[in-house]
């Protein structure tokens, strides 16, 4: 067995849970055990890893290494901007009106 096949097999044995969500490749790519000597050479998928999978595994996207973080869409790693502009405008308007009287 070649070295790449042995690394892939070891990562699959260690990380993959067929009863958990995501594919074997996604689970291995999202491995956060950085103390493992195989972590830097583990197999990485080229497919996108949806934020729902990471959230389901209770992983913070910032805990992923650079290779895995590139697979998570950037729009899903950052929470959306708060939509408080309208609320602030309304508060300022009502505050200004009450002080003018």
C-alpha positions as CSV (number, residue, x, y, z in Angstrom):
1,X,0.0,0.0,0.0
2,X,1.4,3.4,-1.0
3,X,1.9,6.1,1.6
4,X,-1.0,8.3,0.3
5,X,-3.4,5.4,0.6
6,X,-2.2,4.6,4.1
7,X,-2.6,8.3,5.2
8,X,-6.1,8.4,3.7
9,X,-7.0,5.1,5.4
10,X,-5.7,6.3,8.7
11,X,-7.6,9.6,8.5
12,X,-10.8,7.8,7.5
13,X,-10.4,5.3,10.5
14,X,-9.8,8.2,12.9
15,X,-12.3,10.8,11.7
16,X,-15.1,9.4,9.6
17,X,-18.4,8.5,11.3
18,X,-20.9,7.2,8.8
19,X,-23.8,8.0,11.2
20,X,-22.8,11.7,11.4
21,X,-23.6,14.3,8.8
22,X,-21.3,15.1,5.9
23,X,-19.2,12.9,3.6
24,X,-16.0,11.2,4.7
25,X,-14.0,13.8,2.8
26,X,-15.8,16.7,4.4
27,X,-15.3,15.2,7.9
28,X,-11.6,14.6,7.3
29,X,-11.1,18.1,5.9
30,X,-12.7,19.6,9.0
31,X,-10.5,17.7,11.4
32,X,-9.2,20.1,14.1
33,X,-6.8,17.8,15.8
34,X,-3.7,19.8,15.0
35,X,-1.5,17.7,17.3
36,X,-1.8,14.8,14.9
37,X,1.3,14.3,12.8
38,X,-0.9,13.5,9.7
39,X,-3.0,16.7,10.1
40,X,-0.9,18.8,7.6
41,X,-1.1,16.0,5.0
42,X,-4.6,14.7,5.5
43,X,-6.7,14.4,2.4
44,X,-8.7,17.6,1.6
45,X,-11.8,17.7,-0.6
46,X,-12.2,20.3,-3.3
47,X,-16.0,20.5,-2.7
48,X,-17.6,23.3,-0.7
49,X,-18.2,22.6,3.0
50,X,-21.5,24.2,4.0
51,X,-21.7,26.2,7.2
52,X,-24.6,24.0,8.5
53,X,-22.2,21.0,8.6
54,X,-19.6,22.9,10.6
55,X,-22.3,24.2,12.9
56,X,-23.6,20.7,13.3
57,X,-20.2,19.5,14.3
58,X,-19.9,22.4,16.8
59,X,-16.8,23.7,15.0
60,X,-15.9,27.4,14.8
61,X,-14.8,28.1,11.3
62,X,-11.8,30.0,12.7
63,X,-10.6,26.7,14.3
64,X,-10.2,25.2,10.8
65,X,-6.8,25.4,9.2
66,X,-6.3,27.5,6.1
67,X,-6.9,24.6,3.7
68,X,-10.3,23.7,5.2
69,X,-11.3,27.3,5.8
70,X,-11.0,27.9,2.0
71,X,-13.8,25.4,1.4
72,X,-16.3,27.2,3.6
73,X,-18.1,30.0,1.7
74,X,-17.0,33.4,3.1
75,X,-20.6,34.6,3.3
76,X,-21.4,31.8,5.8
77,X,-18.4,32.3,8.1
78,X,-19.2,35.9,8.9
79,X,-22.6,36.8,10.5
80,X,-24.6,39.2,8.4
81,X,-24.4,42.9,9.3
82,X,-27.1,43.9,11.8
83,X,-30.1,45.6,10.3
84,X,-30.4,48.3,12.9
85,X,-30.0,51.4,10.7
86,X,-33.8,51.8,10.4
87,X,-34.3,51.3,14.1
88,X,-31.6,53.9,14.9
89,X,-33.1,56.4,12.5
90,X,-36.5,55.9,14.1
91,X,-35.1,56.3,17.6
92,X,-33.2,59.5,16.6
93,X,-36.2,60.9,14.9
94,X,-38.6,60.3,17.8
95,X,-35.9,61.5,20.3
96,X,-35.4,64.7,18.3
97,X,-39.1,65.3,18.0
98,X,-39.7,64.9,21.7
99,X,-36.9,67.4,22.6
100,X,-38.1,70.0,20.1
101,X,-41.5,70.3,21.9
